[in-house]
């Protein structure tokens, strides 16, 4: 009996070595990440990176991918760009030229805009994977670009509708400075005034460098708004809310989609300060069949709360791996980009977020999510299907989706 046990143990070791060797002998496909890993946006950037890293590790541990009969694993290279466009471009060029990165992920529109000017260079083409909701990001005609999240123009309409239904009519805008925040301000103002609403104050402030918002808040609160449109990195958005409440503000908030409920509720000294807030759903409220196991693995590995950034970048990395397999090449970035529409749908029985397709302007299609805070509690999530053109198409989406929460049809 001891000999049998010894043989089984020896066999297990040999098989483990063979499995490890198979991965070790596989060629590597380098995936790059340049984004904020320090400073006020560092937490946001780290969440995006964690999702990519978790997907890469999962793919590699399952044996990698097979492309035209050849085995490949992935190697993720990361660089901090501190939301500086020049640094982001330098990082990307270095990863492409020196490391032969086939794709580079970035999660900030300011740096994505700069990267989109260099990623189609004939000598050093790379696929740019952008995590940004700014509408202009996918309007450049860049043939080597994929956007991972829906346009925030959609959220503008959804948030404005909900604010109007609450009876709010006066809005003060104090969003983050920069291209992303400015675009949000302009589009939301247009949407709000189109409904008949009034914007009492419209200004930006730097959520990346300051922690005292007394000056911009004074102007906003003086105008006696029903609600404030605010947002940027979650940590400093929390400061805005706390400082507004400390000054006696009792109105509502609408959060631009960069600010996340998960982080706000975890870092705020008084979470009840979120009363009356409208924003994108907590990822913990959007529970697909694959979500519990993924969340447990993520929190165990990274010792932090799961965010939508991590879940969506995780799923986007799997989409990229599928596109490489379908394209039949680990190097031809144009063929990989052309293969993307064929990888969908990616549903919630296997992934922590559902992707249904690709729009003509290369945005990955996923539901828009909304949540509110009332009496100190988060509402049930509202998941909107926005891309279909008929009730029949909507029913088809409902049929394949693995969401336990009923999907809602959104029409403009």
Residue, then its C-alpha position, 0 to 999 in steps of 0.5 A: x500500500x505504501x508503494x502505491x501511495x508513493x507511486x501516486x505521489x511521485x506521479x503527481x509531482x511528475x505531472x506537475x513538473x510537466x504542466x509547469x514546463x508546458x507553460x514555461x516553454x510557451x512563447x509569451x505575448x506581452x500586454x502593457x498597462x500605463x495608468x495612474x498607480x500613485x497620487x489621488x487617482x492611484x487607487x482607481x488605476x490599481x483597480x484597473x490593473x488588478x483586474x488585468x493581472x487577475x485575468x492574465x494569471x487565470x489564463x496562464x494557470x489554465x495553460x495559456x492559449x493556442x494560436x495556430x497550433x502554438x502555445x502562448x502565455x501572457x506577460x503583463x507589464x505595468x508602468x505608472x504615468x500619473x495621468x501625465x500624457x507625455x509619460x503615458x506616451x513614453x511608457x507605451x512606446x517603450x513597451x511596444x519597441x522594447x517589449x513588443x507589447x501587442x496591446x496596451x491598456x489605459x484608464x484615463x481619457x486625458x492619456x488615452x487621447x495622447x496614446x491614440x495619436x501614436x498607436x497607429x504608427x506604422x513602425x510600432x502599431x499596438x492595440x489601445x484598450x481604453x477604459x473611459x466613458x468619454x464619448x469623444x474617445x471613440x470618435x477619432x476613427x482610430x482603427x486600433x482602438x477598443x473602448x471597454x465601457x459605455x459612453x457617459x452620454x448615456x449616463x447623462x440621460x439616465x441620471x438627468x431623467x432620474x433627477x427630474x423625476x425626484x423633482x429636482x430643478x436646480x443643479x450646481x456643477x463642481x466636477x473634476x478638472x481636465x478633459x474628462x470632467x469638462x466633457x461631463x460638465x458640458x454634456x450634462x448641462x446640455x441634457x439638463x437644460x434641454x429638460x427645462x432644468x437650471x444650472x446655478x453654478x458651472x465650474x471645475x476643480x482639481x480633484x487630483x491635487x487639492x483636498x480643501x474644496x471650501x472655495x468651489x463649494x462656497x459658490x455652489x452652496x450659495x446658489x441653493x441647488x437641489x442637487x450637485x453634479x460632482x465627481x472625479x477620483x472616488x477618494x477626493x469625491x468623498x471629501x467634497x461630499x463630507x465638506x458639503x455636508x459639514x457646511x449644512x448642505x442637505x440636497x442630493x448629489x449626482x456622481x459622474x461615473x468615475x466616482x464609485x459607491x464602493x469606495x465612497x461608502x468605505x472611506x467616508x466617516x459618515x456614509x449617511x452623507x450619501x443620502x439622496x445620491x444617484x450614481x453607477x451601481x456598486x459592482x457588489x449589487x450586480x451579481x451574475x452567477x460567476x460573481x461570488x467566486x470571482x469576488x472571493x478570489x479578488x478580495x483574497x488576492x488583493x485585500x480590497x473591495x472589488x470595483x467595476x474597474x477590476x471586473x470590466x478590465x478582467x473581462x476585457x483581458x479575456x476578450x483580448x485573449x479570445x480575439x488573438x485566438x480567433x485572429x490566428x496571430x499573436x503579432x498582427x494587431x490589425x487582425x486581432x482588432x478585426x476579430x473582436x466582434x466575434x468574441x461576443x457575447x461574454x456572459x455572466x455564467x463565466x465572467x463577472x460582467x457581461x459583454x454583448x458585442x461591439x458598437x460601430x465606433x468600437x465600444x464594448x457593449x454592456x448594460x448601463x447601471x444605476x443605483x440610488x441611496x435612500x434612507x441610508x440604503x442602496x436601492x436595487x440596481x437598475x440595468x438598462x439595455x440601451x443598444x437594441x433597435x426593437x422590442x424583439x432585440x431586447x427580448x433576445x438580450x433578456x433571453x441570453x443574459x445571466x443577470x438575476x436582476x430584470x433588465x430594463x429597456x432604455x429608449x431616448 
